[in-house]
Amino acid sequence: MQQAASGFLRSFPIMTRAGDAPRSRRILRLIALERSVRSVLLLAAGIYLLTHLKSDFGRIADHFMRALELDPRRPFLHRIVVRLHRLHVRTVLVGGIAAIGYGLLELTEGVGLWFDQLWAEYLTVIATSLLLPLELYELVSKPSLLKAGGIVVNIAIVAYLAWMLRRRLPREAAHA
């Protein structure tokens, strides 16, 4: 069975190992680590949300803020607590499912990039590019340095991987 699968993949050489130079692999490994860390955080958040659907997240945030010696009555923090109090079970459910789905996508990208798989480079470029407009909209509607930094990292990743894939095209054409 495994031989049949590997024979099938050999008929599509463009979708197997990328075979990049060691320096390029180090950069891919950094991207893979970033994706893997993000996936673990998303999966943990999604699982937590799904297992705590009926929790009062406003109360939890209030206790957390007090533990950090922050005053939850300050206007900015109070707005957060009030919004968290108003979360409906369905909203928490959708958020948990979305976090797990996105976490699995990030994990797939990270594992594929770690093992130098060409399909993972394509997947990362496509998935990250498709989500950039949403990230930009979020940045414009509610600006923050963290969001801006995330967008800069994602644009750099897409640009680097697209450059690597584009550079590989003449090599692949020469071998065909």
C-alpha positions as CSV (number, residue, x, y, z in Angstrom):
1,M,0.0,0.0,0.0
2,Q,2.8,2.4,0.9
3,Q,4.7,1.6,-2.2
4,A,1.6,2.3,-4.3
5,A,1.2,5.7,-2.6
6,S,4.9,6.6,-3.1
7,G,4.7,5.6,-6.7
8,F,1.7,7.8,-7.1
9,L,3.6,10.7,-5.6
10,R,6.6,10.1,-7.8
11,S,4.3,10.8,-10.8
12,F,3.9,14.3,-9.4
13,P,7.5,15.3,-8.6
14,I,6.5,19.0,-8.1
15,M,4.5,18.0,-5.0
16,T,7.2,16.0,-3.1
17,R,10.3,17.2,-1.3
18,A,11.4,20.7,-2.1
19,G,15.1,19.9,-1.8
20,D,16.1,23.4,-0.9
21,A,19.5,24.5,0.1
22,P,20.5,24.3,3.8
23,R,20.2,28.1,4.3
24,S,16.7,28.0,2.8
25,R,15.7,25.1,5.0
26,R,16.8,27.0,8.1
27,I,14.4,29.8,7.1
28,L,11.6,27.2,6.4
29,R,12.3,25.7,9.8
30,L,11.8,29.1,11.5
31,I,8.5,29.5,9.6
32,A,7.5,26.0,10.6
33,L,8.3,26.7,14.3
34,E,6.2,29.9,14.1
35,R,3.3,28.1,12.5
36,S,3.6,25.2,15.0
37,V,3.7,27.5,18.1
38,R,0.7,29.4,16.7
39,S,-1.2,26.1,16.1
40,V,-0.6,24.8,19.6
41,L,-2.0,28.1,21.0
42,L,-5.0,28.0,18.7
43,L,-5.7,24.4,19.5
44,A,-5.4,24.9,23.2
45,A,-7.7,28.0,23.0
46,G,-10.2,26.1,20.9
47,I,-10.3,23.1,23.2
48,Y,-10.6,25.3,26.2
49,L,-13.6,27.2,24.7
50,L,-15.3,24.0,23.6
51,T,-14.9,22.5,27.1
52,H,-16.1,25.7,28.9
53,L,-19.0,26.8,26.8
54,K,-21.1,27.9,29.7
55,S,-18.4,29.7,31.6
56,D,-18.7,33.3,32.6
57,F,-15.7,34.7,30.8
58,G,-16.3,38.1,32.3
59,R,-15.9,36.8,35.8
60,I,-12.8,34.8,34.8
61,A,-11.3,38.0,33.2
62,D,-12.2,40.0,36.3
63,H,-10.4,37.5,38.6
64,F,-7.4,37.3,36.2
65,M,-7.1,41.1,36.1
66,R,-7.2,41.3,39.9
67,A,-4.6,38.6,40.2
68,L,-2.3,40.7,38.0
69,E,-3.2,43.7,40.2
70,L,-5.1,45.5,37.5
71,D,-8.3,47.4,38.3
72,P,-11.1,45.9,36.2
73,R,-13.2,49.1,37.0
74,R,-10.9,51.2,34.7
75,P,-12.9,52.1,31.6
76,F,-10.9,50.1,29.1
77,L,-10.7,47.0,31.2
78,H,-14.3,47.3,32.3
79,R,-15.5,47.3,28.7
80,I,-13.6,44.0,28.1
81,V,-15.2,42.5,31.2
82,V,-18.7,43.6,30.2
83,R,-18.3,42.2,26.6
84,L,-17.0,38.9,28.0
85,H,-20.0,38.7,30.4
86,R,-22.4,39.0,27.3
87,L,-20.8,36.2,25.3
88,H,-23.5,33.6,24.2
89,V,-22.8,29.9,24.2
90,R,-23.2,29.8,20.4
91,T,-20.6,32.5,19.9
92,V,-18.1,30.6,22.2
93,L,-18.9,27.4,20.3
94,V,-18.2,29.0,16.9
95,G,-15.0,30.6,18.2
96,G,-13.8,27.3,19.6
97,I,-14.5,25.4,16.3
98,A,-12.8,28.1,14.3
99,A,-9.8,28.2,16.5
100,I,-9.4,24.4,16.2
101,G,-9.8,24.5,12.4
102,Y,-7.3,27.3,12.0
103,G,-5.0,25.6,14.5
104,L,-5.1,22.3,12.4
105,L,-4.3,24.3,9.3
106,E,-1.3,26.0,10.9
107,L,-0.1,22.6,12.3
108,T,-0.4,21.1,8.8
109,E,1.7,24.0,7.4
110,G,4.2,23.8,10.1
111,V,4.8,20.0,9.9
112,G,5.0,20.1,6.1
113,L,7.5,23.0,6.1
114,W,9.6,21.3,8.8
115,F,9.8,18.2,6.6
116,D,10.7,20.3,3.5
117,Q,7.5,19.4,1.6
118,L,6.8,21.5,-1.5
119,W,3.0,21.2,-1.0
120,A,3.4,22.9,2.4
121,E,5.1,25.9,0.7
122,Y,2.1,26.2,-1.7
123,L,-0.4,25.7,1.1
124,T,1.3,28.3,3.3
125,V,1.4,30.9,0.5
126,I,-2.2,30.3,-0.5
127,A,-3.7,30.1,3.0
128,T,-1.8,33.1,4.3
129,S,-2.5,35.2,1.2
130,L,-6.2,34.5,1.5
131,L,-6.3,35.6,5.1
132,L,-4.3,38.8,4.6
133,P,-7.3,40.9,3.5
134,L,-9.1,39.9,6.7
135,E,-6.1,40.8,8.8
136,L,-5.8,44.2,7.0
137,Y,-9.4,44.9,7.6
138,E,-9.0,44.1,11.3
139,L,-6.0,46.4,11.5
140,V,-7.8,49.3,9.8
141,S,-10.9,48.9,12.0
142,K,-9.0,48.4,15.3
143,P,-5.3,49.3,14.9
144,S,-2.7,47.9,17.2
145,L,1.0,47.3,17.0
146,L,0.5,43.5,17.6
147,K,-1.8,43.2,14.6
148,A,0.6,45.3,12.5
149,G,3.5,43.1,13.5
150,G,1.5,40.0,12.7
151,I,0.7,41.3,9.2
152,V,4.3,42.3,8.5
153,V,5.4,38.7,9.5
154,N,2.8,37.1,7.3
155,I,3.6,39.3,4.3
156,A,7.3,38.5,4.7
157,I,6.5,34.8,4.9
158,V,4.3,35.0,1.7
159,A,6.9,37.1,-0.1
160,Y,9.8,34.7,0.8
161,L,7.9,31.5,-0.1
162,A,6.5,33.0,-3.3
163,W,10.1,34.0,-4.2
164,M,11.4,30.5,-3.5
165,L,8.6,28.9,-5.5
166,R,9.1,31.3,-8.4
167,R,12.8,30.7,-8.4
168,R,12.2,27.0,-8.5
169,L,10.1,27.2,-11.7
170,P,13.0,27.5,-14.2
171,R,14.7,24.5,-12.5
172,E,11.5,22.4,-12.8
173,A,11.1,23.4,-16.4
174,A,14.7,22.3,-17.2
175,H,14.1,18.9,-15.7
176,A,10.8,18.3,-17.5
